[in-house]
Amino acid sequence: MPMVHSGHKTLVRYPDGTSKVITLYVRPVEGQIIAHGWEVANVAPNEDDGAGVFVEYQISVARPATEESPQKASTANKDLARRFYEEAWGSGKLEVIDELFADDYVRHDLRPGEPLPGPEGMKRITVDFRAAFPDLRFEVGLLLAEDDFVVARWTASGTHAGRWGDVEPTGRTATFSGVNIFRFANGKVVEIWNHRDDLGLREQLGAPMYAGARTSD
């Protein structure tokens, strides 16, 4: 049994005038300190312990408050990001968005669009995209976390069965990928950066985009 303190003599005086010397042997046990020792009656502190009765004292020790470790927080944030893809986008559970996104979260996206602020805006984006690809499936291939940030790289596939932006339903199956960067605070997304391969997606639907190079003179 590992000891923290050993052989420490303590004089204990009682209200009835008696006194006892206790030789303590202390070890930590599940957040408390257990003090083991021989209890000897009516002797002075500098005398030998002699024969006695083995006793056990339990002393409550207050632990100082500790903050959540960075590694634990990063793991929790990664789990939240995974829920966003699997439950919200993959299964259409919109209530998850209320749990994950702060009311004043900031969205960074270079593509055209003016979604509503807060979780309601993310819900509308999710609903509209899932209406265009009702059998949408998500696979998260990479999750990286550092400090308050989580980076996710994902691949999605689905059948284009509904209108998506200016593209009418084609019935085609498309596979596309993207990267999102999340910033978390107090267990919620407060900022998100979106990068999705819309060029590749539109090309698979027969609606190619100009990629910056002419095909002929």
Helices and strands as residue ranges (DSSP letters): E 5-13, E 19-29, E 32-41, E 53-59, H 70-83, I 84-89, H 95-100, E 101-108, H 118-132, E 137-146, E 149-159, E 173-185, E 188-196, H 198-204
